[in-house]
């Protein structure tokens, strides 16, 4: 299979893998299988989100067959078909990626830009194609500008007041959990969210402790493309998949701080998905600022300082069960410290993923808290536990 990548400026990464039939003439060549993966988020009813994703893949296969030999028409048709598929699934939403971005990744896969499937050698603005250029269109330029505005927008005093009010009303139970294995952490996260969704568990904020090193990949990511599996296993890392979207996490127990919030759906009532991230992380940002860190939100789901990315969040909604309130599962992983050299051996970070970042290095984008706070990990965790309790008063 050939894989094409596209990183949406201010958004997420999508990969489209395509397996082509072999034919003597190009116009007789068509896709017999397409697969979409990436660190984007899908929000909505679980069954409907998967149906939407499968329908997108089927639409791409159909476009490749109907427009064999005409890649430009194929890309145009793919964008239209993906947009229609989204409209056909109103209860599901893709966050951090749009139809045009998926069409660009699809076209890159068809073109087979590089032998290793990494299209990042070709600038995103050119796509390496002729004819209509989605990444350079007026619509895409407007979306890039909107993404930059969203990334740079700080919360207003009114925002912070409303977030604080909702946290006081939520009054979650604070749990500093015992160490758990990576797979048990994934199981607990989904189980507690479902219990809140059915009304059998009170709102809870759980600060994790890890019992073993792990690589945690997002719900829609391709394992082989994101992780050097052999190296991860040889280095003692367990590989698990979480129930939310987003990117891969490199976990070493003494260097990582993770928390999950399990809250009823009403907690974010009336808010966009993007704003709900700021709401759910309000307590954390206030706590880190209390340590003297210049913390701000970046993009859809990152938490950063002026020095780089500090951590990332992921989120998923669970429908009401048996008359329950439904639930938001929101979790965050922060880098207290990091073995950067080891991380680059274990994780595969494409140049395409870094294409809209000012710093072209995943290592430089991660800014451990140890260097900024001068505190031990245990001291930082104790500070966060106390801060979580204060914000609910």
ZAKETOR-563735 format. One line per 5 residues: their letters; for each residue x, y, z of N, C-alpha, C. Coordinates in steps of 0.2 Angstrom, whole numbers, plus 5000, padded with zeros to 4 digits. Last residue first. Layout:
a	X,Y,Z,X,Y,Z,X,Y,Z; ...
END
This chain:
xxxxx	4930,5122,5226,4927,5125,5232,4923,5131,5230; 4937,5117,5215,4930,5115,5216,4927,5118,5222; 4950,5121,5216,4946,5124,5211,4939,5122,5211; 4956,5114,5226,4954,5121,5228,4949,5123,5222; 4958,5102,5221,4954,5102,5226,4951,5109,5227
xxxxx	4968,5105,5211,4962,5102,5209,4956,5103,5215; 4978,5109,5220,4975,5114,5215,4968,5111,5213; 4982,5097,5225,4979,5102,5230,4976,5107,5226; 4987,5090,5214,4981,5087,5218,4978,5093,5222; 4997,5099,5210,4991,5098,5206,4985,5095,5210
xxxxx	5006,5097,5221,5003,5104,5219,4997,5103,5215; 5009,5083,5219,5006,5086,5225,5003,5093,5224; 5016,5084,5207,5009,5081,5207,5005,5083,5213; 5027,5092,5210,5022,5094,5205,5016,5091,5206; 5033,5083,5220,5031,5089,5222,5026,5093,5217
xxxxx	5036,5072,5211,5031,5071,5217,5028,5078,5219; 5045,5078,5203,5039,5076,5200,5034,5075,5206; 5053,5092,5210,5053,5085,5209,5046,5084,5206; 5056,5109,5203,5053,5104,5208,5053,5097,5206; 5059,5117,5193,5064,5116,5198,5062,5111,5204
xxxxx	5051,5122,5183,5049,5123,5190,5054,5122,5195; 5058,5120,5171,5055,5127,5172,5053,5127,5180; 5063,5107,5170,5067,5113,5169,5065,5119,5171; 5051,5100,5173,5057,5100,5178,5061,5106,5177; 5043,5100,5162,5042,5105,5168,5047,5105,5173
xxxxx	5049,5100,5145,5048,5097,5152,5047,5102,5157; 5043,5103,5131,5046,5107,5136,5045,5105,5143; 5044,5099,5114,5042,5096,5121,5046,5100,5126; 5050,5103,5103,5043,5106,5104,5041,5103,5111; 5062,5097,5101,5062,5104,5104,5055,5106,5105
xxxxx	5057,5084,5097,5060,5085,5103,5060,5092,5106; 5052,5087,5084,5047,5085,5089,5050,5086,5096; 5057,5101,5075,5059,5095,5079,5054,5094,5084; 5056,5113,5068,5055,5107,5065,5057,5101,5068; 5046,5126,5074,5052,5122,5076,5051,5116,5073
xxxxx	5035,5131,5069,5040,5135,5068,5047,5132,5070; 5025,5120,5060,5027,5122,5066,5034,5126,5065; 5019,5114,5049,5017,5120,5050,5019,5123,5057; 5026,5101,5048,5026,5106,5042,5024,5113,5044; 5027,5090,5056,5030,5096,5058,5030,5102,5053
xxxxx	5021,5081,5048,5018,5082,5054,5020,5089,5057; 5030,5079,5038,5024,5082,5036,5020,5084,5043; 5040,5072,5044,5042,5079,5043,5035,5083,5041; 5034,5061,5057,5035,5063,5050,5037,5070,5049; 5041,5052,5069,5038,5058,5068,5039,5061,5061
xxxxx	5040,5037,5077,5041,5040,5071,5037,5046,5070; 5047,5033,5093,5042,5036,5089,5044,5038,5082; 5060,5028,5097,5053,5024,5098,5048,5026,5094; 5069,5037,5095,5070,5030,5093,5064,5026,5092; 5064,5048,5101,5065,5048,5094,5067,5041,5091
xxxxx	5065,5044,5114,5059,5045,5111,5059,5045,5104; 5079,5044,5117,5075,5037,5117,5068,5038,5113; 5081,5057,5116,5085,5053,5111,5081,5046,5111; 5074,5062,5127,5072,5064,5120,5075,5060,5115; 5067,5058,5140,5073,5056,5137,5072,5057,5129
xxxxx	5060,5071,5150,5059,5067,5144,5066,5064,5142; 5048,5077,5163,5055,5076,5160,5054,5071,5154; 5035,5079,5162,5038,5082,5167,5046,5082,5165; 5023,5082,5150,5030,5080,5150,5033,5083,5156; 5006,5076,5152,5011,5082,5153,5018,5079,5153
xxxxx	4991,5072,5145,4998,5070,5147,5003,5075,5147; 4974,5072,5149,4980,5076,5147,4986,5072,5149; 4957,5068,5144,4963,5067,5147,4969,5070,5144; 4940,5067,5146,4945,5072,5144,4951,5070,5148; 4924,5062,5142,4931,5059,5144,4936,5064,5142
xxxxx	4908,5066,5146,4914,5068,5143,4920,5065,5146; 4893,5057,5145,4899,5059,5149,4904,5062,5144; 4876,5055,5151,4881,5055,5146,4887,5057,5149; 4867,5054,5162,4868,5061,5159,4873,5061,5153; 4855,5040,5160,4860,5044,5163,4862,5050,5159
xxxxx	4846,5032,5154,4843,5038,5157,4849,5042,5161; 4854,5022,5149,4849,5020,5154,4847,5026,5158; 4867,5033,5145,4865,5026,5145,4860,5025,5151; 4872,5046,5133,4868,5044,5139,4866,5036,5139; 4888,5043,5125,4881,5045,5125,4877,5043,5131
xxxxx	4903,5051,5127,4899,5045,5128,4892,5047,5129; 4916,5059,5119,4910,5060,5122,4906,5053,5122; 4933,5063,5122,4928,5059,5118,4922,5060,5122; 4950,5070,5119,4943,5070,5122,4938,5065,5118; 4966,5075,5124,4962,5071,5120,4955,5070,5123
xxxxx	4981,5085,5125,4974,5083,5128,4971,5079,5122; 4998,5087,5129,4992,5087,5125,4986,5084,5128; 5011,5098,5135,5007,5092,5135,5002,5093,5130; 5020,5108,5131,5021,5105,5138,5017,5099,5138; 5029,5115,5117,5023,5111,5120,5025,5108,5126
xxxxx	5039,5130,5121,5036,5124,5117,5031,5121,5120; 5041,5142,5128,5047,5137,5126,5045,5132,5122; 5030,5147,5132,5034,5151,5127,5039,5147,5124; 5020,5132,5133,5023,5138,5136,5027,5142,5131; 5005,5123,5131,5011,5125,5129,5014,5131,5134
xxxxx	4994,5111,5126,4996,5115,5131,5003,5117,5131; 4983,5106,5112,4990,5107,5116,4990,5112,5121; 4972,5106,5104,4972,5102,5110,4979,5102,5114; 4972,5115,5094,4965,5112,5096,4966,5109,5103; 4984,5128,5097,4980,5123,5092,4974,5121,5095
xxxxx	4987,5130,5114,4989,5130,5107,4986,5125,5103; 4985,5140,5129,4983,5135,5124,4985,5136,5117; 4999,5143,5140,4993,5145,5136,4991,5139,5132; 5009,5148,5154,5005,5143,5151,5000,5146,5146; 5022,5151,5161,5018,5155,5156,5014,5151,5152
xxxxx	5023,5147,5178,5024,5145,5171,5019,5149,5167; 5021,5148,5192,5025,5153,5188,5026,5152,5181; 5012,5140,5198,5019,5138,5198,5024,5143,5195; 5001,5145,5193,5002,5146,5200,5009,5144,5202; 5000,5140,5181,5002,5147,5181,5004,5149,5188
xxxxx	4996,5127,5185,5003,5128,5182,5005,5135,5182; 4983,5130,5189,4988,5127,5193,4995,5128,5191; 4977,5135,5177,4977,5139,5183,4983,5137,5188; 4978,5123,5169,4981,5129,5167,4982,5134,5173; 4969,5115,5177,4976,5113,5176,4981,5119,5174
xxxxx	4957,5121,5176,4960,5120,5183,4967,5119,5182; 4955,5120,5162,4955,5127,5166,4959,5126,5173; 4953,5110,5154,4959,5111,5156,4960,5117,5161; 4939,5111,5151,4941,5105,5155,4948,5105,5157; 4939,5123,5144,4935,5122,5150,4938,5116,5154
xxxxx	4947,5120,5133,4949,5125,5137,4946,5125,5144; 4939,5110,5127,4946,5108,5129,4948,5114,5134; 4928,5117,5123,4927,5113,5129,4934,5110,5131; 4931,5124,5112,4931,5128,5118,4931,5123,5124; 4930,5114,5102,4937,5117,5104,4937,5121,5110
xxxxx	4917,5110,5103,4922,5105,5105,4928,5109,5107; 4908,5124,5110,4910,5120,5104,4915,5115,5107; 4895,5124,5122,4901,5126,5120,4903,5121,5114; 4883,5120,5127,4883,5126,5124,4890,5128,5121; 4889,5111,5141,4883,5112,5137,4884,5119,5134
xxxxx	4899,5104,5148,4901,5108,5142,4895,5111,5138; 4892,5097,5157,4897,5102,5160,4899,5106,5154; 4883,5089,5151,4880,5096,5153,4886,5100,5155; 4889,5076,5151,4889,5080,5145,4887,5088,5147; 4899,5074,5167,4893,5074,5163,4893,5078,5157
xxxxx	4916,5069,5166,4911,5074,5168,4905,5072,5164; 4931,5064,5171,4925,5061,5168,4919,5065,5171; 4948,5068,5166,4942,5070,5169,4936,5067,5166; 4964,5062,5170,4958,5061,5166,4952,5064,5170; 4982,5065,5168,4975,5065,5172,4970,5064,5167
xxxxx	4999,5062,5170,4993,5061,5167,4987,5062,5171; 5016,5065,5168,5010,5066,5173,5004,5066,5168; 5032,5057,5167,5025,5059,5164,5020,5060,5170; 5043,5052,5172,5044,5058,5168,5037,5060,5165; 5042,5040,5178,5045,5045,5182,5045,5052,5178
xxxxx	5036,5031,5167,5033,5033,5174,5035,5039,5177; 5036,5037,5151,5040,5034,5156,5038,5036,5163; 5028,5037,5136,5027,5037,5143,5032,5034,5147; 5023,5046,5122,5029,5042,5125,5029,5043,5132; 5008,5045,5112,5011,5047,5119,5017,5043,5121
xxxxx	5002,5050,5096,5005,5045,5101,5008,5048,5107; 4987,5060,5095,4993,5057,5093,4996,5053,5098; 4969,5059,5093,4975,5062,5094,4981,5058,5093; 4955,5050,5101,4959,5052,5095,4965,5055,5097; 4952,5037,5113,4951,5044,5110,4956,5045,5105
xxxxx	4955,5025,5119,4949,5026,5116,4947,5033,5113; 4972,5019,5115,4967,5022,5119,4961,5023,5115; 4982,5005,5114,4978,5010,5110,4973,5013,5115; 5000,5002,5118,4992,5001,5119,4989,5006,5115; 5014,4993,5121,5011,4998,5116,5003,4996,5117
xxxxx	5027,4995,5133,5021,4991,5131,5017,4996,5126; 5045,4995,5132,5039,4999,5131,5033,4994,5129; 5058,4990,5131,5054,4988,5137,5047,4992,5137; 5065,4991,5120,5067,4996,5126,5062,4995,5132; 5060,4981,5112,5066,4980,5115,5068,4985,5120
xxxxx	5048,4988,5109,5048,4982,5113,5054,4980,5116; 5053,4999,5102,5049,5000,5108,5049,4994,5112; 5059,4992,5091,5063,4996,5096,5059,4997,5102; 5048,4987,5085,5053,4982,5087,5057,4986,5092; 5040,4998,5081,5037,4993,5086,5043,4989,5089
xxxxx	5040,5014,5080,5045,5008,5079,5044,5003,5083; 5024,5021,5076,5029,5018,5081,5034,5013,5078; 5017,5025,5066,5018,5030,5071,5023,5027,5076; 5015,5015,5057,5017,5021,5054,5019,5026,5060; 5010,5005,5064,5016,5004,5060,5019,5010,5058
xxxxx	4997,5010,5069,5003,5008,5073,5010,5008,5070; 4989,5024,5064,4992,5018,5061,4998,5016,5066; 4975,5031,5074,4982,5031,5071,4984,5024,5069; 4963,5032,5081,4963,5032,5073,4970,5032,5070; 4966,5033,5094,4961,5029,5092,4961,5027,5084
xxxxx	4984,5035,5097,4977,5037,5097,4973,5032,5093; 4995,5025,5108,4993,5028,5101,4986,5030,5101; 5007,5025,5120,5000,5025,5119,4998,5029,5112; 5020,5016,5126,5018,5020,5120,5010,5020,5119; 5027,5015,5142,5022,5014,5137,5022,5018,5131
xxxxx	5033,5008,5157,5034,5012,5152,5029,5010,5146; 5022,5005,5172,5027,5003,5167,5028,5008,5161; 5013,5011,5180,5017,5005,5183,5022,5003,5178; 5009,5028,5183,5010,5022,5178,5015,5017,5181; 4995,5036,5190,5002,5034,5191,5003,5028,5187
xxxxx	4984,5050,5187,4986,5043,5186,4993,5042,5189; 4971,5058,5194,4978,5059,5192,4981,5052,5192; 4954,5061,5190,4959,5055,5192,4966,5057,5189; 4939,5067,5194,4946,5069,5191,4951,5064,5194; 4922,5064,5191,4929,5062,5194,4934,5065,5191
xxxxx	4905,5064,5195,4910,5067,5191,4917,5066,5195; 4900,5047,5201,4900,5054,5201,4905,5057,5197; 4892,5034,5192,4898,5036,5195,4898,5044,5195; 4881,5031,5186,4882,5026,5192,4889,5029,5195; 4876,5037,5175,4874,5040,5181,4876,5036,5187
xxxxx	4881,5033,5162,4875,5030,5165,4873,5032,5172; 4893,5041,5162,4887,5041,5156,4881,5038,5158; 4900,5036,5172,4897,5043,5173,4892,5044,5168; 4903,5023,5166,4899,5024,5172,4896,5031,5174; 4911,5027,5155,4904,5024,5154,4900,5024,5160
xxxxx	4922,5032,5162,4918,5037,5158,4911,5034,5156; 4926,5020,5168,4924,5026,5172,4920,5031,5168; 4930,5013,5156,4925,5010,5161,4922,5016,5165; 4940,5020,5150,4934,5019,5146,4928,5017,5151; 4950,5020,5161,4948,5026,5158,4941,5025,5154
xxxxx	4952,5006,5163,4949,5011,5168,4946,5017,5165; 4958,5003,5151,4952,5000,5153,4948,5004,5158; 4970,5010,5151,4965,5011,5146,4959,5009,5147; 4976,5005,5163,4974,5012,5162,4969,5014,5157; 4978,4992,5159,4973,4993,5164,4971,5001,5164
xxxxx	4989,4994,5150,4982,4992,5147,4977,4993,5152; 4999,4999,5159,4996,5003,5153,4989,5001,5151; 4995,4996,5176,4998,4994,5170,4995,4998,5164; 4995,5009,5189,4992,5003,5185,4996,5002,5179; 4997,5015,5205,5000,5014,5199,4996,5008,5196
xxxxx	4982,5024,5212,4988,5019,5212,4991,5018,5206; 4977,5041,5209,4976,5034,5209,4983,5030,5210; 4969,5053,5217,4976,5052,5215,4977,5044,5215; 4954,5060,5214,4957,5054,5215,4964,5054,5213; 4941,5070,5218,4948,5070,5216,4951,5064,5218
xxxxx	4925,5072,5212,4929,5069,5216,4936,5069,5214; 4920,5089,5206,4922,5082,5205,4925,5079,5211; 4910,5100,5205,4913,5098,5211,4915,5090,5210; 4902,5108,5196,4904,5101,5194,4906,5097,5201; 4902,5121,5200,4896,5117,5200,4897,5110,5199
xxxxx	4915,5124,5199,4912,5124,5206,4906,5121,5206; 4916,5123,5185,4920,5119,5189,4917,5119,5196; 4908,5134,5181,4906,5127,5179,4910,5122,5184; 4916,5145,5186,4909,5144,5188,4907,5137,5187; 4927,5144,5178,4928,5143,5186,4921,5141,5189
xxxxx	4922,5147,5166,4925,5141,5167,4926,5139,5175; 4918,5160,5168,4913,5155,5166,4916,5148,5168; 4930,5167,5171,4925,5167,5176,4920,5161,5174; 4937,5164,5159,4940,5161,5165,4934,5161,5170; 4929,5172,5150,4930,5165,5149,4932,5162,5156
xxxxx	4931,5185,5155,4924,5182,5155,4924,5174,5154; 4944,5187,5153,4942,5187,5160,4935,5183,5160; 4948,5176,5139,4946,5182,5142,4945,5181,5149; 4962,5166,5133,4955,5167,5137,4954,5174,5139; 4969,5170,5118,4969,5169,5125,4962,5169,5128
xxxxx	4973,5165,5102,4968,5168,5106,4968,5166,5113; 4981,5158,5094,4984,5164,5097,4979,5167,5102; 4973,5148,5088,4979,5146,5092,4982,5152,5096; 4964,5156,5081,4962,5152,5086,4967,5150,5091; 4972,5162,5071,4969,5166,5076,4966,5162,5082
xxxxx	4976,5151,5064,4981,5155,5068,4978,5159,5073; 4964,5146,5059,4968,5142,5064,4973,5146,5068; 4962,5157,5050,4957,5156,5056,4960,5152,5061; 4972,5155,5041,4972,5161,5045,4967,5160,5051; 4968,5143,5036,4975,5143,5040,4975,5150,5044
xxxxx	4956,5146,5030,4956,5142,5036,4963,5142,5040; 4961,5155,5020,4956,5157,5025,4956,5153,5031; 4968,5145,5013,4971,5151,5016,4967,5154,5021; 4957,5137,5009,4962,5134,5013,4966,5140,5016; 4950,5146,5000,4947,5143,5006,4952,5141,5011
xxxxx	4960,5149,4990,4957,5154,4995,4954,5152,5001; 4972,5136,4989,4966,5139,4987,4964,5145,4992; 4983,5128,4992,4984,5134,4990,4978,5139,4988; 4977,5115,4994,4981,5118,4999,4983,5125,4998; 4971,5112,4981,4967,5114,4987,4971,5117,4993
xxxxx	4974,5116,4966,4978,5115,4972,4974,5117,4978; 4971,5110,4949,4968,5113,4955,4972,5111,4962; 4987,5107,4941,4980,5108,4941,4978,5111,4948; 4999,5096,4949,4997,5101,4945,4989,5102,4945; 5008,5093,4965,5003,5091,4959,5002,5097,4955
xxxxx	5014,5095,4977,5017,5091,4972,5013,5089,4966; 5008,5103,4986,5005,5097,4985,5009,5092,4980; 5012,5116,4989,5012,5114,4982,5009,5108,4981; 5011,5118,5003,5007,5123,4999,5007,5121,4991; 5018,5108,5009,5011,5107,5009,5008,5112,5004
xxxxx	5033,5103,4999,5029,5108,5003,5022,5107,5003; 5039,5086,5000,5035,5091,4996,5031,5096,5000; 5043,5079,5010,5048,5082,5006,5045,5087,5001; 5032,5072,5016,5034,5079,5018,5039,5082,5015; 5027,5060,5012,5026,5066,5007,5029,5072,5010
xxxxx	5032,5045,5014,5032,5051,5018,5032,5057,5013; 5033,5033,5008,5026,5035,5010,5026,5042,5013; 5045,5030,5003,5044,5027,5010,5037,5030,5012; 5046,5035,4990,5046,5028,4991,5044,5026,4998; 5034,5048,4987,5041,5046,4989,5040,5038,4991
xxxxx	5022,5050,4981,5027,5055,4980,5034,5052,4982; 5010,5043,4974,5016,5040,4977,5022,5044,4977; 4998,5048,4969,5004,5050,4966,5011,5046,4968; 4990,5042,4979,4990,5040,4972,4996,5042,4968; 4994,5050,4990,4995,5042,4990,4995,5040,4983
xxxxx	4991,5062,4986,4998,5061,4988,4999,5053,4988; 4977,5061,4986,4980,5062,4980,4988,5061,4981; 4975,5059,5000,4973,5054,4995,4977,5055,4989; 4978,5071,5005,4982,5065,5007,4981,5059,5002; 4968,5079,4999,4975,5080,4997,4980,5074,4999
xxxxx	4957,5074,5005,4958,5073,4997,4965,5074,4995; 4959,5078,5018,4959,5071,5016,4960,5069,5009; 4958,5092,5016,4964,5089,5018,4964,5081,5017; 4945,5093,5012,4950,5095,5007,4957,5092,5009; 4937,5090,5023,4937,5085,5017,4943,5087,5012
xxxxx	4948,5092,5038,4942,5094,5033,4943,5089,5027; 4952,5091,5055,4954,5089,5048,4947,5091,5044; 4949,5094,5068,4956,5095,5066,4957,5093,5059; 4936,5082,5069,4939,5088,5072,4946,5088,5070; 4921,5076,5062,4929,5075,5062,4932,5082,5064
xxxxx	4906,5070,5069,4910,5076,5067,4918,5074,5067; 4890,5064,5068,4897,5063,5069,4901,5069,5066; 4877,5066,5065,4878,5065,5072,4886,5063,5074; 4876,5067,5051,4876,5073,5055,4877,5072,5063; 4881,5060,5039,4882,5058,5046,4882,5064,5051
xxxxx	4881,5067,5027,4876,5061,5028,4876,5058,5035; 4891,5076,5028,4884,5079,5028,4879,5073,5030; 4901,5067,5026,4901,5071,5032,4894,5073,5033; 4899,5064,5013,4899,5059,5018,4898,5062,5025; 4901,5076,5006,4895,5073,5006,4894,5068,5012
xxxxx	4915,5077,5008,4911,5082,5011,4903,5080,5012; 4919,5066,5001,4920,5066,5008,4916,5071,5011; 4916,5070,4988,4913,5064,4991,4913,5064,4998; 4923,5082,4986,4916,5082,4986,4913,5076,4989; 4936,5076,4987,4934,5081,4992,4927,5082,4992
xxxxx	4936,5067,4976,4936,5065,4983,4934,5070,4988; 4935,5076,4965,4929,5071,4966,4929,5069,4974; 4948,5081,4966,4942,5086,4966,4936,5081,4968; 4955,5070,4964,4956,5074,4970,4950,5078,4971; 4951,5066,4951,4951,5061,4956,4951,5065,4963
xxxxx	4955,5076,4943,4948,5075,4944,4947,5071,4950; 4969,5074,4945,4966,5081,4947,4959,5080,4948; 4972,5061,4939,4972,5063,4947,4969,5069,4949; 4966,5051,4929,4965,5059,4929,4965,5061,4937; 4967,5038,4930,4971,5041,4924,4970,5049,4924
xxxxx	4951,5035,4936,4957,5032,4935,4961,5036,4929; 4939,5039,4941,4943,5044,4938,4950,5042,4937; 4932,5028,4947,4929,5032,4942,4933,5037,4938; 4942,5023,4956,4940,5019,4951,4936,5023,4945; 4943,5034,4965,4949,5031,4961,4947,5027,4955
xxxxx	4930,5035,4970,4933,5040,4966,4939,5038,4962; 4929,5023,4977,4925,5024,4971,4928,5029,4967; 4939,5025,4987,4939,5019,4982,4935,5020,4976; 4932,5036,4993,4939,5036,4990,4940,5031,4985; 4921,5030,4998,4920,5035,4993,4927,5036,4990
xxxxx	4926,5021,5008,4923,5018,5002,4922,5023,4996; 4931,5030,5017,4936,5025,5013,4933,5022,5007; 4919,5036,5021,4924,5040,5018,4929,5035,5014; 4913,5025,5027,4910,5027,5021,4915,5032,5017; 4921,5023,5038,4921,5018,5033,4918,5020,5027
xxxxx	4918,5035,5045,4925,5034,5043,4925,5029,5037; 4904,5033,5047,4907,5039,5043,4914,5038,5041; 4905,5022,5056,4902,5021,5049,4904,5027,5045; 4911,5028,5067,4915,5023,5063,4912,5021,5056; 4902,5037,5071,4908,5039,5069,4912,5034,5065
xxxxx	4891,5028,5074,4890,5033,5068,4897,5036,5066; 4896,5022,5085,4894,5018,5079,4894,5022,5073; 4897,5033,5094,4903,5029,5092,4901,5025,5086; 4891,5049,5091,4890,5042,5093,4895,5038,5090; 4905,5061,5092,4898,5059,5091,4897,5052,5093
xxxxx	4921,5065,5084,4916,5066,5090,4909,5064,5088; 4937,5061,5081,4930,5060,5079,4926,5060,5085; 4952,5069,5078,4947,5067,5083,4941,5066,5079; 4968,5065,5071,4962,5069,5071,4958,5066,5076; 4980,5058,5068,4979,5060,5075,4973,5065,5075
xxxxx	4976,5043,5057,4978,5050,5059,4977,5052,5066; 4969,5035,5042,4971,5035,5049,4974,5042,5050; 4960,5026,5030,4961,5033,5033,4963,5032,5040; 4962,5016,5016,4962,5016,5023,4964,5023,5026; 4956,5007,5002,4959,5014,5005,4958,5013,5012
xxxxx	4958,4996,4988,4957,4997,4996,4960,5004,4998; 4959,4997,4975,4955,4992,4978,4954,4992,4985; 4959,5010,4964,4961,5008,4971,4956,5003,4972; 4965,5007,4947,4960,5010,4952,4962,5007,4959; 4970,5008,4930,4972,5007,4937,4967,5010,4942
xxxxx	4967,5012,4918,4963,5006,4920,4965,5004,4927; 4975,5022,4915,4968,5024,4915,4964,5018,4918; 4987,5016,4913,4986,5020,4919,4978,5021,4920; 4988,4999,4907,4987,5007,4906,4985,5010,4912; 4989,4987,4914,4994,4989,4909,4994,4997,4907
xxxxx	4987,4987,4931,4985,4987,4925,4990,4989,4920; 4984,4982,4948,4989,4983,4943,4986,4982,4936; 4976,4992,4960,4976,4986,4956,4981,4988,4951; 4983,4999,4975,4980,5000,4968,4980,4993,4965; 4979,5004,4991,4982,4999,4987,4979,4999,4980
xxxxx	4983,5018,5001,4979,5016,4995,4983,5010,4992; 4981,5028,5015,4984,5022,5012,4980,5019,5007; 4982,5043,5021,4977,5039,5017,4982,5034,5014; 4982,5052,5037,4986,5048,5032,4981,5044,5028; 4982,5068,5044,4978,5063,5041,4983,5059,5036
xxxxx	4984,5079,5058,4987,5075,5053,4983,5069,5050; 4976,5094,5063,4979,5088,5064,4982,5085,5057; 4979,5112,5063,4974,5106,5064,4978,5100,5065; 4987,5122,5059,4983,5123,5065,4978,5117,5067; 4986,5115,5043,4989,5120,5047,4984,5122,5053
xxxxx	4985,5098,5042,4981,5104,5041,4984,5109,5046; 4996,5087,5034,4995,5091,5040,4991,5097,5039; 4994,5072,5025,4993,5079,5025,4992,5082,5032; 5002,5059,5016,5000,5062,5022,4999,5069,5021; 4999,5042,5009,5000,5050,5008,4998,5053,5014
xxx	5006,5027,5005,5003,5031,5010,5004,5038,5008; 5002,5011,4997,5006,5018,4997,5002,5023,5001; 5004,4994,5000,5000,5000,5000,5004,5006,5000
END
